[in-house]
Amino acid sequence: MSRRRESFAVQLNNQRSGPAGRRGSTYAQRLSLADAVGTATDEVTAPFTSTFAPGEMRQLALVAHNHMKPAMKQFIETYSEILKKFRITGTQTTMKMCKSMWGEDDPAIHYGLTCTSGPLGGDAQIAALMCMEDLGGIIFFVDPLSAHPHQADIDSLLRLANCGNIIVCPNPASASSMMHTLRCALLKGDSARGMIPSFFETLESPAVEEYKHQQAVALANVIKGNSPSAPAPQAAEPPKEVGKSVSFGTEKSVSFGEPAPVEEEKKKKEVSAISQTTIDRALMGQSMMFSDERLQALLAVESDDDSDDDEEDGSSVEEAPTAKVSKGLFGIKTSSTKKSRGRMGLKKLGKSVRNMMISK
């Protein structure tokens, strides 16, 4: 008989009754932890001299949502000795906090860019600093329980921080731990640059290299005139034998060996060689290209399918030698010496592609 799984409450109670120190549940344990935190904070906030000048490092951004601003103010007051060693940037309210506590006339303090409020573009300005390679870290106290009108800007800032592989502290606990690392790096000097590399060099996420490789391949395919998603070219099949034809004195001939002439079969094969993905992306307006041969084959099939409609409508046909036909849907231009019809254009071409997709 299988054992019944214990409820979450029972599991939690078992965790609390486990080895001491794994969970600070009792009052004595919480008090001991508070004393340890206080001792560590006193050590890291003691006055010291930095081996790096603020101008030698990239800026450090301080940002906090409205409900997290009191926590940010307490954080700045506690770790001012370390924060003042950097060029501090941030949104408008946070910068006012710093200037009110540190003053604006102290020559030892170097302020960075004062950005506007977050909903008005402050987060986007900080992201721009990162793209300009002048941002080494972000201390961003995020409010996880409130909706934000500029959520898109917040997501963009954090995504770019991950792309740039810079230091990000999204809450007071991670920011307090980071202060120990920053102080140690400022004290040791050049030998400790590797502890905070994003303040000295431009880094990137490991995923960026693969993205750049894919972009280079796509660009090379476009330059060559091929679709980035087009299938690899296949070896040409040997031509099939054509059956004998019997002429009865008219221009038409009857074939007994093949159901259709070789040229018509070749056109159909060229049209069917266009991959489904290429057609879908082309119809969606993306910059995918058809080769000249495939496009001419598609136009030839369209011309054959619409020949009966032209006879019924009695529309006039005009000669247009070497006319430039612009195919904006596919982003290419091709020369055509065929007869142009008034109704032929991108609409007809799109109709042919869709009919071909339906037939498949």
VENGI-V605932 format. One record per run of one state. SS is the DSSP state (hx for helix, st for strand, lp for the rest). FROM is the first residue (numbers start at 0). TO is the last residue. If there is no record, write none. Layout:
BEGIN
SS&FROM&TO / SS&FROM&TO
END
This chain:
BEGIN
lp&0&6 / hx&7&15 / lp&16&25 / hx&26&43 / lp&44&52 / hx&53&55 / lp&56&57 / st&58&63 / lp&64&64 / hx&65&77 / lp&78&78 / hx&79&82 / lp&83&86 / st&87&89 / lp&90&90 / hx&91&101 / lp&102&109 / st&110&113 / lp&114&116 / hx&117&119 / lp&120&120 / hx&121&130 / lp&131&133 / st&134&140 / lp&141&149 / hx&150&163 / lp&164&165 / st&166&168 / lp&169&170 / hx&171&198 / lp&199&204 / hx&205&223 / lp&224&243 / st&244&246 / lp&247&251 / st&252&254 / lp&255&260 / hx&261&271 / lp&272&274 / hx&275&282 / lp&283&290 / hx&291&304 / lp&305&305 / hx&306&312 / lp&313&316 / st&317&317 / lp&318&321 / st&322&326 / lp&327&330 / st&331&335 / lp&336&338 / st&339&339 / lp&340&344 / hx&345&358 / lp&359&359
END
